[in-house]
Amino acid sequence: MLAVQLVQPAIALSNSLKRPGLDHILRGALLSLMLRVVFPVWNNTPMVNADLPTIIYLPVAWMGVAGTSLSYALLARTRIDLTRVFAALNIQRQFTAALCLYNIWTFVAALIFSFLFARRGVGGVTVGWGGNLSFAGATLAIIGAGIGILLWPILEWGIGYFGFKMFYAQRVEHAQSDRLSRLELSLLTILGALTVPALEELIFRGYVFNALLAYTGNTARAIFFTALMFASIHVVFGIGMVIYALILSFMLSALALFANNLYPAILMHSLVNFWGIVAMPILSQRKRGSQRD
């Protein structure tokens, strides 16, 4: 009904030479705004061209998780205690150590994709590095990050109602309470809130989504399967994290499509990671300190 009301002024104007009234102008402006916002998100025009590497390279997107797991397995065989190595560097949290390894392997995956792009003559603009971060894109990214942050306790309560937890291991779930050294805080900020979001967005929104879009020719399917792949790399944490990443992926893909580049998605991803990886541990640390006092 709303769509009919919005289109009626245009039909009336085409059938008459009368000057449109203020209500016609306002409705026309609203319709134009809706088309500019909604249509670019749901059309089937990819950011890519036919030279993009095909979907046979999709498994490379899992290199970050696979490489991190392989590193731990190889180190266990050589009887190298990675915990002691990082403890000597004043890094106490196992999550921080795993994040360092994950960042390395994800960077390798991004290099592989960059090599494939260059080999096929695909420039950075094609995979989302073109343009700039617009005010609208930044605003939507901040709103999306706010929704993502508010979604966490709601989802935690929801899956808890059915007897599930956000994380498999209790020590991972309570890692937010661990005391952070300055080095560890710097690593979490740089790796968790800056480099990892940029690398993951290049891989999943820059390549995976566009490769699936070119293959399926359907935006909704590409968004859905990209979300499944993005959620799958969080399966090592727990069922709650998988669901959370799945929901966030839909929002990140919509941002990338709206802006036709990766910058808003990277900003939203960085803000969500900063809250979960950096801000929450600091707040938990201060809360524990005040309780002791």
C-alpha positions in Angstrom: 0.0 0.0 0.0 2.8 2.4 0.8 4.5 1.7 -2.5 1.2 2.4 -4.3 0.9 5.7 -2.5 4.4 6.7 -3.3 4.1 5.9 -7.0 0.7 7.6 -7.5 2.2 11.2 -7.6 4.5 10.2 -10.4 1.5 8.7 -12.4 -0.6 11.8 -11.8 2.2 14.0 -12.9 2.8 12.1 -16.1 -0.9 12.5 -16.9 -1.1 16.2 -16.2 0.9 19.3 -16.9 -0.1 20.8 -13.6 2.7 21.9 -11.2 3.2 19.3 -8.5 2.3 20.2 -5.0 4.5 20.0 -1.9 3.1 16.6 -0.9 4.0 15.3 -4.4 7.6 16.6 -4.1 8.0 15.1 -0.6 6.7 11.7 -1.7 8.9 11.7 -4.8 11.9 12.5 -2.7 11.1 9.7 -0.3 10.7 7.3 -3.2 14.0 8.4 -4.7 15.7 7.9 -1.3 14.2 4.4 -1.0 15.4 3.4 -4.4 19.0 4.7 -3.7 19.2 2.9 -0.4 17.3 -0.4 -1.1 18.0 -1.1 -4.7 21.8 -1.1 -4.6 21.7 -3.6 -1.7 19.5 -6.2 -3.4 20.3 -5.9 -7.1 22.4 -8.5 -8.8 25.2 -6.3 -10.0 28.4 -7.6 -8.5 31.4 -5.5 -7.5 33.4 -8.0 -9.6 34.1 -8.9 -13.2 34.4 -12.3 -14.9 38.2 -12.3 -14.3 37.7 -12.9 -10.5 39.2 -16.3 -9.3 36.5 -19.0 -9.4 34.9 -20.7 -6.4 37.4 -23.5 -6.5 39.6 -21.3 -4.3 36.9 -20.9 -1.6 38.7 -23.4 0.8 41.6 -20.8 1.1 39.2 -18.8 3.2 39.5 -21.4 5.9 43.3 -21.1 6.0 43.3 -18.9 9.1 41.5 -21.5 11.3 43.1 -24.5 9.6 46.6 -23.0 9.8 46.2 -22.1 13.5 45.0 -25.6 14.4 47.8 -27.1 12.3 50.4 -24.9 14.1 49.2 -26.1 17.5 49.3 -29.7 16.4 52.8 -29.5 15.0 54.0 -27.7 18.1 52.5 -30.4 20.3 54.4 -33.0 18.3 57.7 -31.2 18.9 56.8 -30.8 22.6 57.1 -27.0 22.4 55.0 -25.4 25.1 53.6 -22.4 23.3 52.0 -21.2 26.5 55.5 -20.8 28.1 56.8 -19.1 25.0 54.1 -16.5 25.1 54.3 -16.2 28.9 58.0 -15.2 28.5 56.7 -12.3 26.4 54.2 -11.4 29.1 51.3 -12.8 27.2 49.1 -14.8 29.6 45.9 -15.4 27.6 45.8 -18.4 25.3 43.4 -16.5 23.2 46.0 -13.8 22.5 48.5 -16.5 21.4 46.0 -18.1 19.1 45.0 -14.7 17.7 48.6 -14.1 16.7 48.8 -17.4 14.9 45.4 -16.8 13.3 46.5 -13.3 12.1 49.6 -14.8 10.4 47.7 -17.5 8.6 44.8 -15.2 7.6 47.5 -12.8 6.2 48.9 -15.6 4.1 45.4 -16.4 2.8 44.9 -12.7 1.9 48.3 -12.8 0.1 47.2 -15.8 -1.9 44.0 -14.1 -2.9 45.9 -10.9 -3.8 48.2 -13.0 -6.0 45.3 -14.6 -7.7 43.7 -11.2 -8.3 46.9 -9.8 -9.7 47.4 -12.8 -11.9 43.9 -12.4 -13.4 44.2 -8.6 -13.7 41.7 -7.9 -11.0 42.4 -4.6 -9.3 41.7 -3.5 -5.7 38.6 -1.5 -6.8 37.0 -4.7 -8.1 37.1 -6.4 -4.7 36.0 -3.4 -2.7 39.1 -1.2 -2.1 37.8 1.6 -4.3 36.1 4.8 -3.3 36.2 6.0 0.3 34.3 5.8 3.5 31.3 8.0 3.1 29.4 9.7 5.9 26.4 7.5 5.3 28.6 4.4 5.2 30.3 5.3 8.5 27.0 6.1 10.1 25.5 2.8 9.1 28.6 1.0 10.3 28.4 2.6 13.7 24.7 1.8 14.0 25.4 -1.8 12.9 28.2 -2.1 15.5 25.8 -0.9 18.1 23.2 -3.5 17.1 25.9 -6.1 17.1 27.0 -5.2 20.7 23.4 -5.1 21.9 22.8 -8.5 20.2 25.4 -10.3 22.3 23.6 -10.4 25.7 20.2 -11.0 24.0 21.7 -14.0 22.1 23.5 -15.2 25.2 20.2 -15.2 27.1 18.4 -16.9 24.2 20.7 -19.8 23.7 21.1 -20.1 27.4 17.4 -20.7 27.7 17.9 -23.9 25.6 20.9 -25.0 27.7 23.7 -23.8 25.3 26.6 -21.4 25.9 28.3 -18.9 23.7 31.6 -20.8 24.1 32.5 -24.4 24.4 35.2 -24.1 27.1 34.5 -22.2 30.3 38.0 -20.8 30.4 37.4 -19.2 27.0 34.1 -17.7 28.2 35.8 -16.2 31.3 38.9 -15.0 29.4 37.4 -11.5 29.5 38.3 -11.4 33.2 42.0 -12.1 32.7 44.4 -9.3 33.5 45.9 -7.7 30.5 49.5 -6.5 30.2 50.2 -3.5 28.0 51.8 -5.7 25.3 48.8 -8.0 25.3 46.4 -5.1 25.2 48.3 -3.6 22.2 48.3 -7.0 20.4 44.6 -7.4 20.9 43.9 -3.9 19.7 46.2 -4.1 16.6 45.5 -7.7 15.6 41.9 -8.3 16.9 40.4 -4.9 16.2 42.4 -3.7 13.1 44.2 -6.2 11.0 41.9 -9.3 11.4 38.7 -7.4 10.5 40.4 -5.9 7.4 41.8 -9.2 6.3 38.6 -11.1 6.9 36.5 -8.6 5.1 38.9 -8.8 2.1 38.6 -12.5 2.1 34.9 -13.0 2.8 33.2 -9.8 1.4 35.9 -9.1 -1.1 36.4 -12.5 -2.6 34.0 -15.2 -1.2 30.8 -13.1 -1.6 31.6 -11.8 -5.0 32.8 -15.3 -6.2 29.5 -16.8 -5.0 27.5 -13.9 -6.5 29.2 -14.4 -9.9 28.6 -18.2 -9.6 25.0 -18.2 -8.5 23.8 -14.9 -10.1 21.7 -14.3 -7.0 22.5 -11.8 -4.3 20.4 -13.4 -1.5 22.1 -16.8 -2.1 25.6 -15.2 -2.2 24.8 -13.4 1.1 23.5 -16.6 2.7 26.4 -18.9 1.7 29.0 -16.2 2.6 27.4 -16.0 6.1 27.6 -19.8 6.4 31.3 -19.7 5.5 32.0 -16.8 7.8 30.2 -18.4 10.7 32.0 -21.7 10.1 35.4 -20.2 11.0 34.0 -19.4 14.5 32.9 -23.0 15.2 36.1 -23.5 17.2 34.7 -21.1 19.9 31.1 -22.4 20.4 27.6 -22.6 19.0 26.8 -19.2 20.3 29.7 -17.6 18.4 28.6 -19.4 15.2 25.1 -17.9 15.5 26.4 -14.5 16.4 28.9 -14.5 13.4 26.1 -15.7 11.1 23.9 -12.7 12.0 26.8 -10.3 11.8 27.7 -11.6 8.3 24.4 -10.6 6.9 24.9 -7.1 8.2 28.4 -6.9 6.9 27.5 -8.0 3.4 24.6 -5.5 3.3 27.1 -2.7 4.2 29.5 -3.8 1.5 26.8 -3.8 -1.1 25.3 -0.5 0.1 28.7 1.3 -0.2 30.0 -0.8 -3.1 33.3 -1.1 -1.1 34.6 -2.8 2.1 35.2 0.3 4.3 31.9 0.4 6.2 32.0 -3.4 6.8 35.6 -3.1 8.0 34.6 -0.3 10.4 31.7 -2.2 11.8 33.7 -5.3 12.1 36.5 -3.4 13.9 34.2 -1.8 16.4 32.5 -5.1 17.3 35.8 -6.8 17.7 37.2 -3.9 19.7 34.2 -4.1 22.1 34.4 -7.9 22.5 38.2 -8.3 22.6 39.5 -5.1 24.1 36.8 -3.1 25.9 35.0 -5.9 27.7 38.2 -7.3 29.3 39.2 -3.9 30.5 35.7 -3.2 32.0 35.7 -6.7 33.6 39.2 -6.0 35.0 38.1 -2.7 36.5 34.9 -4.2 37.9 36.8 -6.9 39.7 39.2 -4.3 41.1 36.3 -2.3 42.5 34.8 -5.4 44.0 38.0 -6.1 45.8 38.1 -2.6 47.2 
